Amino acid sequence: MSFWGIVGLVLGAAVILILLFAFFHILFMLLPAIIIIAVIIWLINHFTKNDDYENRPSSSNGNWTNWQGNSVKPKRKKARNVKTKDVDK
């Protein structure tokens, strides 16, 4: 490799390092603003969403309610003639 090839590689690496430094410098300068915007968006979402815990479906008893409040049973059929094997054997 010639002298000018080595100089070109060193200059190319220097340009890449300068660009990376500038990118991270800008990122760290904008980090407080990004965090504040994220917290504001989270607070708006947290206080404006409508959580009705009473209207959520409960899978513990197998009965679900649709948006009209009617009781709906799951459409899955129970398994028939199923045999299981022990894993350790």
Backbone hydrogen bonds, N-H to C=O, Kabsch-Sander energy under -0.5 kcal/mol:
donor,donor_aa,acceptor,acceptor_aa,energy
6,I,2,S,-1.9
7,V,3,F,-2.3
8,G,4,W,-2.2
9,L,5,G,-2.3
10,V,6,I,-2.4
11,L,7,V,-2.6
12,G,8,G,-2.5
13,A,9,L,-2.5
14,A,10,V,-2.2
15,V,11,L,-2.4
16,I,12,G,-2.2
17,L,13,A,-2.5
18,I,14,A,-2.4
19,L,15,V,-2.3
20,L,16,I,-2.3
21,F,17,L,-2.5
22,A,18,I,-2.4
23,F,19,L,-2.4
24,F,20,L,-2.6
25,H,21,F,-2.4
26,I,22,A,-2.4
27,L,23,F,-2.4
28,F,24,F,-2.6
29,M,25,H,-1.7
30,L,26,I,-2.0
31,L,27,L,-1.0
34,I,30,L,-2.4
35,I,31,L,-2.4
36,I,32,P,-2.4
37,I,33,A,-2.4
38,A,34,I,-2.2
39,V,35,I,-2.3
40,I,36,I,-2.3
41,I,37,I,-2.4
42,W,38,A,-2.3
43,L,39,V,-2.6
44,I,40,I,-2.4
45,N,41,I,-2.3
46,H,42,W,-2.8
47,F,43,L,-2.3
48,T,44,I,-1.3
49,K,45,N,-1.3
51,D,49,K,-0.8
52,D,50,N,-0.7
53,Y,51,D,-0.7
56,R,53,Y,-0.6
58,S,63,N,-0.6
59,S,57,P,-0.5
64,W,72,V,-2.6
66,N,70,N,-2.0
69,G,66,N,-1.7
72,V,64,W,-4.5
89,K,86,D,-0.7
